[in-house]
Amino acid sequence: MNGSRAGVSENAVQGSAPVLKHYIELLKFHLCAYIALSAVFGHVMALQKISPDSFFLGAFVFLLACGSAVLNNIQDMEFDTFFKRTCNRSLPQKKVPVPHAAGMAVLLILAGLSGVFFVFSLIPTLAGLAALISYNGLYTPLKKRSLLAILPGSLCGMLPPLMGWTAAGGYPLDPKIILLMLVFGLWQVPHFFIILIKNGNASPDCQSFPSFSKIFSETEIKLQTLIWTSLYSLSILLFALNGFFDKPVLFSVSFINALVIIALVSAALFKKITLPTAFATINLSMLLFMGSGICGACFA
């Protein structure tokens, strides 16, 4: 790779015993929990109730997502050394042996996929495999070469709800699940752009890799973030208007959620509030969206 490395410590843990926290870091728990919850959400939306199977599915998808995250860390081990934001992760700092990480990835992925297959069926297993291929097979290597990586990156986030939907016996081409997947796909684009604005190309180490900031000015990226946030907000309203939230309270929550997202992200982009607040807002909006759907199904 071209470019200079972002200061990985020369003597980082050479000869020292790895500790548990460095292994845990590889799992990206917070991200995998969101992915598992999105699969549970799809399952609940298909059944219109929550069941023990919903929790089993969530557990298997969590294992699969954790395995994918560990594999992503291995794939990005060299890439991460070029960025100040990532150079102190466990693998670039050699705090976890690569064979250990590889063993974790294989075990977690096999446990997740086999659990979905044996407890549920082939179709959600294939959706899980497609998500794995999209993330680790397409997005991860492609992001080092092309901005088109955003396409498989968005796709892999749209597939866990489909896993849940089909695990509950839902038809995979049902317009309802297509709309639900659209909400998740649209959520990821402003999420990505807010991270880009927040972190930027903080050092010259980034300059040899593709970035939207090389093509668009900061103002243009902010405008695109606002446009995609508006589309995400509109998709939440469209989801609610299609009868998924039949209770007035939940419909009102969705309506307020959609408006607040636009208001807070706009305020952050124009420096009325901080970007971390906007980042937290867009993540919490998705959590509120899923929570509203699950609560609506549970108390139907």
Secondary structure, 3 states (H helix, E strand, C coil): CCCCCCCCCCCCCCCCCCCHHHHHHHCCHHHHHHHHHHHHHHHHHHHCCCCHHHHHHHHHHHHHHHHHHHHHHHHCHHHHCCCCCCCCCCCCCCCCCHHHHHHHHHHHHHHHHHHHHHHCCHHHHHHHHHHHHHHHHHHHHHCCCCHHHHHHHHHHHHHHHHHHHHHCCCCCCCHHHHHHHHHHHHHHHHHHHHHHHHHCCCCHHHCCCCCHHHCCCHHHHHHHHHHHHHHHHHHHHHHHHHHHCCCHHHHHHHHHHHHHHHHHHHHHHCCCCCHHHHHHHHHHHHHHHHHHHHHHHHCC
